[in-house]
Structure formats: C-alpha cells, structure tokens
C-alpha cells in the first residue's frame, strides 16, 4: 500500500486554475447576463456576448487562483503551524534575496527529483 503524498506544485496549479475557472464562469454568466439585459446583446448576438464575458472572467480568475494556490501552499508547514510561528515568534527572520533564490531553487530541484522518482 502506498503512502499518500501531498499534491505537487503542478497539481496545486491545476486545482487553482480549475477553481478559478469555475468561479470565473459563474461571475461571467452573472455580469454578462446583466450587461445583455441592461444594454442589449449588441451586434454579435446574446450567446456570443455572454460567452465572451464568461471566457474572459474564467481566464482572469483561473490565472489568479492558480498563482495564489501555488504561493499559499508552497510551505511544508500546516496553516496552523505557520500561524503559531508567526504569532508567537519573537525573532524576525530576514533573508537576503540571494538566500531566498537559493532556497527556491533547492525546492524546485527537490520537486523535480520527487517527480522523477514517481515516474
């Protein structure tokens, strides 16, 4: 029996894009419908106008949700642990840009190695 592994960064990106796309479709439907009712369908017709609103909103929300889900979940700590560390920590850890870049590259390499082992 295999142990459950946390989702990879790519999986998180996909999940965020799917959530954002779904939320964007709903928002696009609402705003597009309201615009069509208020100003009329325009020269392209109601379906073309509504689909344009829905796809634009889905792309917009999908992009930002995917980026946000990767950024917020790029930690090995649980949210509760991160909250406790931030709340009760007395020492502030400030890193240089070079040190942050090294840490980020090390995480990427670790992710690549983990994905290659899975394949």
N, C-alpha and C positions, 0 to 999 in steps of 0.2 A: 504494500500500500504506500502510495506516495504522499509525502507531507505537502500540505497546502502552502503554496508560495504566494507572497504578495504580488500584486499586479506590477508589470514592468512600466517604465515611463511611457512606452508606446501605447500600452493598454490604457493608461490613465489619459493620454492624449485622445485616444479614440472615444473613451467614455465621456470625456468633457465635450468633445465635438458632437456626440450623439445627444447629450442632454441639451447643449446649446442650440443645436439644430431643431430639436423638438420644441423648445421654448420659443425659438425664433419663428417657427412655422405658426405657432399659436398667436404670437404677437403680430405677425404679418397678416394673418387672417383677420384679426380684430381691426388693426389700423387700415388695412386695405378695404375691408367692408365698410368701415366708417367713411373713408375717403370716397368710395364709389357712391355711397348714399348721399353724401354731402355735395360732391362736385360732379357726379355723373361718371360714367365709365370711360369717357374720353374716346379718341379715335380708334383705339385698338380693341375696344370691347371690354366687357366686365371680367371675363376669365383671364385675359392677358394682363389686365391691370392688377387683378387680385394675385395672380401667380407671380408677377414681378415683385409685389410687396412681400409676399411670403418667402420667396427665394432670397431676396435681399436681406430680410431680417434673419433668416436661418443661417446664411453665411456669416453675418455680423456676429450674432450670438454664438454660433458654433466656434468661430475663431477665438473669441474672448473666453468662452467657457473652457476650451481645450487648453489655452495658455494658463488660465487660472488654476485648473485642476492639476497641472503639472507643477506649477510653482508651489501651490499649497501642500502638495503631497510629496515634495522632494525632501522629506525628512525621515530619518529612521526612528524618530520618537513618535509616540502616540500623541494625539492632541492634548490629552490630559497631562502627560509628562512635559510637553512643551509649555503648557500653561503654568505648571508648577515651577518649572525652571525660570520662566520669565517673571513670575510673581514673587518668588522667594529668593531669587538670586541677588546677592549684594555686589558681586563683582561683574562689571560690564566687560564683555569680550569684544574688542575691536580688532579686526584683521585688516591687513593691507590688501590692496587689490590683487597683488601678485599671489599672496597666500590663498585668497579666495579662488583665483583662477586655477591654482594647483589642486585645490580640494575638488573643484568642479570637474577638472579633467580626470582626477583619480576616480571619482564617482562614475563618470562616463565609461572609463576603462573597465571598472568593476561590472557595470551593467552589460557591456559587450561580452566580457568573459562569461557572465552568467547566462546570457542568451545563447552563446556558442555551445555551452555545456548542455543546454536544454535541446538544442537542435540535433 
